[in-house]
Amino acid sequence: MLKVPLFSILYTERVAFGSLEHLLPIVLATIFAVFFIRYSKKSLARKQQEKLLHLFGILVSTVVFGFHVYYIIIGHYDFKTDLPLYLCSFMALLIPIFTYYRKYWMYEILVFWIIAGTSQGVITPDIAEGFPSFDYVRYWTVHMGLLTIIFYATFVFNMRPKFWSVFKSILALQLYIAAMMLLNYVLVANYSYLNYKPESASVLDYLGEWPWYLIQVQFLLIPYFLLIYVFFRIGKKNKSTSQTID
């Protein structure tokens, strides 16, 4: 795991579930996201909304890019473990493509990847060193930043997934998994935990051992993505009902 020499005396051990280092960034990022989205929706013109989202996407991507460049420069980099290939880091690195073009087919894929992918990371963080390590800052910028972006697109630009978006997203995910399996084989690595489970507690602990947990996850994807879709569907119906009453 990467380590930043700066402020090393202040590092805590691996971030524990339920600790202040776990809960505080979630609370602060949620407050920021709510105000960020509400301000953009109520106070900005369309072009300003688009520009603001893209700048935020660049910020999230820059944090990831800078994190990896910094470690390469100081020589604390292992291509078997540290490339930005885990799903959330991979999405964060490329998210400016979505924030610039805002194509609906991108949203269809990302809305499920981001909500499903970041939820585990937010609930059970896998951070080897706590605040103020660079890894800690990068981790929460990526996870909460991606959620902010996808909800911004949802509420500001009124994008919503359709029923078939569930299966498009799952199909795209299979392509990502296949690519990661190939890279893991070439690098003898474990990107996206396809070869073994993470060291920290995660929902994978409730599943079988390798390779059974990979198969179980595949079977869980469809109902999980459908559940996400249902929440969007319910929210859309409630909005329509409210507008009808008004």
N, C-alpha and C positions, 0 to 999 in steps of 0.2 A: 504494500500500500504506500502511496506517495506521502511524503512528509515535507512540510515547509519549515525551513530553519528559522524564519522570522517568528518572534514571540514564542519560541518553542517552550520557554519556561512556563508559559501561561496555559499550555495545552492541558486539556483534561483527557481522560481515557475515552474509549469508544462511547459514543452518545447512547445513553440508556433510554429505553422506552418509558415515557411518562415523565422524564426529567424536564427541568426548565429549558435546557438546550434543545429539547425536542418540541415542547409545546409553545414556547415564546415565539419562535419564527413563524409558526403556523398562524398564531393569533395576529401578529403584526402584518404578515403578508395578506391575510384575509381582509383586514381593515383597509389596507392599501388598495387591494383589488376592487373592493366595493366602491370606494371613493373614486378611484381611477375610471371605472366603468360608468358610474353615475355622472361624473363630471363630463366625460366624453360624449355620452348620450344626450345630455341636457344642454350643454354649453358650446359644443363645437359643431362646425359645418362638416359635411361629409369628407371633403379633402383633408381637413384638419384631423378628423378621426382616423383616416387611413394613414396619414403621416405619423401620428402619435403611436399607433399600433406598430408600425414598421420600425420606428426608432426604439421602441421597447423590445421588439424582436431582435434587433441588432445588439442591444445591450445584453440580453440573455446569451446570445451566441458568442459575443465578445468575451464574456466571463469564461465560458467553456474553452474557447480558443486560447485566451490568455493563460488560463490555468495549465493547459498542456504545453504551450510554448515555454512557460516559465520552468516547468519541471525538466523539459528537454535541455534547456540552457544550463541549469544547475547540475545536470547529470543524474537526477533522481527519477529516471523513467524506465519502465519495463514494458516493452511492447506486448508482452504476454498478459498483462493485467491492466494497463493504464490507457490504452487507446479509447477514444470516445465512441465506443461501439455498443455499450449498454443502451437499451432502447431509449431511456430518457435523455442521456447525454447525446445520443445520435440525433434525436428529434430537436434538441435544443441547438445543436450546432447548425442544423439546416432550417430552423424555424423562420429565418428571414425570407426564405423563398416563399413560404406561405403568407407571411405578413405583407409582402410586396405584391404578389399576384392575387392572393385571396380567392383562389379557384375553389369552386364548390367541391370538386372531386377530392381535393386535398383535405378540405374540412371533413368530408365523409370518413376519411381514413383516420385523420388525426384526432377527431373528437373522441373516438373509442380508445385509441392508443394512449392518448394523454390521460384521460380520466381513469382508465383501467391500470395503466402503467405507473402513473404517479401516486395513485391511492395507496398502493402497497408501500412505496417508499416514504410517503408522508406518515402513514400509520406506524410502520416499523422501519425507522431510518437505519441505513447501513453506512455509518460514518465512523471511521477509525479514530479520528481525533476531533474534539469539540472546538468551540469558539476559543480564539480567533483564527484558527487554521484556515488556509486558503480552500482546502477541501470542504470544510464546513460551509463557508460562504458560497462556494460553487454549488454544493449539493442543494441548498435551499433556494438559491437563485434559479436553478434548473427546474426543480419540482414545482415550486409555487409560481415561478414565472410562466411555465407552460400552461398551468391551470388558468392563470390570469389571461393569457393570450386566447385560449380556446373559449373562455366565457365572455371575453370581450367580443370576439367574432359572433358569438351566440346572441348576446343581448344588444350590442351596438349595431351590428350589421344584420341582425335577425336571421342568421343561418341556423338551420335545424337539420338533424339527420333524418333520413327516411328509413323505412323498414329494410329496404335492400342495402342500405348503407352498412348495416351490421355485417352482412356477408362479404361486401366489398372490402371492408376493413379487415376481416378475418383472412380473406384471400391474400391481401397485401402483406399481412403479418406472416403468413407462411413463407412468402418470398424472403422476408427479412430473416426468419429463422433458418431457412436453408442456407442463406449467405453466411450467417453466423456460424453454423455448423461447419461449413467449409473452412472458414477462417480459424475456428477453434482447432480444427484438425491440422492445419498448416502451421499454426503458431504454438500448438500444444497448450491451448488456453481454455478459459471458461467464461467467455463473454456471454452475457444474459443468462448465466447459471445453467447452461445447457448440458454441462458435464457433471456438475455436482452443485449442491445447495450452498447459499451464502453462509458465512460464519455467524452472522448475527441472526437473531430470531426473525422469521418471516412466515408468511402463510404457507410456504412450501413445506414447513416442518410438519404440517397436518396431513401431508400427502405421503405417498410411498417413497421408497428409495429410487435412485436412478436405475433404469430409464423410465420406471413406472410413473414418476411424478410428471414427466414430460407428456406422457399420454393422457394422464388425468387432467392436466392443465388444458390440453386441447379440447377435451370433452366439456370442461367448465367454461371455455371461452364463449360459446354460443349463448348459454343462459345468462352469463355475466354481461355480455354486450347487449343482449335483448333487454336486460333489466335497466341498463343505462338508457336505451332507447325509450323504454316505457316512461321513465322519469321525464324525458323531453316531451313525449307525447302528452302526458298528463299536464305538464306545464303549458303546452300549446293550447290544450282544450280549456284550461282555466283562464288563460288570457283571452281566448275567444269569447267565453262566457261573460267575463268581466266587461269586455267591450260592448257586447250585446245589451247588457243591463244598463251600461252608461248611455 
